[in-house]
Amino acid sequence: MKTIPFTRAARMIARGTWSFCTDRPLVVSFELTHSCTADCQHCDKGGIKPEPPDLLRAADYRRLRAQLKPMAVQLSGGEPLLRKDLEDIVRAVKEPSGLPYTILVTNGRLFTEEKYLALRALGVNQFSISLDFPDERHDDFRRSPGLYAHLAKLVPTLAARGHDDVALNTAITRENLPALRDIYERAKQWGVNISYSAYTPLRTHSMDHYIRSVEDLNLLRRTLYELVTLKARNGRIANSPWTLSGIHDFFLHGTIPGCQAGRRFLVVTPSGGLRACSMFDQTYTSQKEILKKWVPANQCGECYVSIRSYLDASFWTLLKDNVTSRVFSRNGRANQC
Ligand SMILES: C[S@@+](CC[C@H](N)C(=O)[O-])C[C@H]1O[C@@H](n2cnc3c(N)ncnc32)[C@H](O)[C@@H]1O
């Protein structure tokens, strides 16, 4: 798992503690565009769309970062690499301290070694590349011919640079359930980490990709157990055992309580509207408004996507799973800056 230098981790703990105690978001997801180079079967953001006239610019992201002061940001979408001003946006979201911890979430279609190096130099801390299948089935699912071959070449090349900041990102669906173990093997072969999350029908309003049958639920339970064992043996899996078992509970019950949307995390749309989460259209002008109007009424348990599952936990579990466990290397010594 990617380790975090000691002083950066200390800053993250301080910022995270402050956010936790003051009900500010620990993580903000900036949806830089709702346009995408892919057209995934499980997603509502597929296809290239016209740019909205009020699209946020780098200066807007600087203002929002200063206002919301998150410990971490996700640059997502749509496909964030479609933004020609992405480097300016990264400069704008980074503080001189190195915070917030910055994660680029991408399908990788437009990603190259040059872009990786440029974005890394500007302060992107983690590159999270989506992979739904360990072979060309990925192209069919994402309706993006040649995407798998591109990733199969690029990801090991980036991993070979040895920075340990590239990870795969797999949303579990009925279709890729039998391939989850092979996707893990692909991550291992390519030399990168992997994070699993659960398909939610909230984006597509379709249960087609949801895991429901007794046989599939049994396979899911066995596979997740296997992944927990592999994590203990080899690392490489970013999820805590707690979130992996949550994925099973989510599919089993069709819902999972405890969503902290709007409080622990929130989403900024490409035009600057604030949303508690990306699944709901209600847009607000401040987090205060979300805390007052949306959070008290939130009964939703219909997703277990990464941002939600990682932030459901108590303060101490979050600290243990997401920060302190990454500060120490395998031999137990703290990593230096
Ligand atoms: C919305 S995409 C945006 C970033 C980028 N275009 C990408 O594909 O990674 C972010 C992540 O959401 C996941 N995703 C899309 N639709 C989903 C759904 N219905 N349930 C769970 N995850 C979903 C994708 O697999 C992807 O890993």
The ligand as an ORCA input file, in Angstrom:
! r2SCAN-3c Opt
* xyz 0 1
  C     -17.568      8.234    -12.352
  S     -15.950      7.680    -12.718
  C     -15.120      9.210    -13.020
  C     -13.640      9.101    -13.225
  C     -13.151      8.417    -14.490
  N     -13.864      8.752    -15.671
  C     -13.073      6.910    -14.304
  O     -13.694      6.167    -15.060
  O     -12.373      6.488    -13.384
  C     -15.269      7.263    -11.114
  C     -15.474      5.838    -10.696
  O     -16.855      5.611    -10.512
  C     -17.121      4.265    -10.867
  N     -18.549      4.142    -11.149
  C     -19.242      4.594    -12.202
  N     -20.533      4.246    -12.108
  C     -20.661      3.556    -10.952
  C     -21.752      2.931    -10.295
  N     -22.982      2.940    -10.797
  N     -21.503      2.319     -9.116
  C     -20.265      2.293     -8.585
  N     -19.196      2.879     -9.149
  C     -19.395      3.486    -10.329
  C     -16.247      4.029    -12.061
  O     -16.021      2.645    -12.257
  C     -14.999      4.792    -11.691
  O     -14.073      3.930    -11.075
*
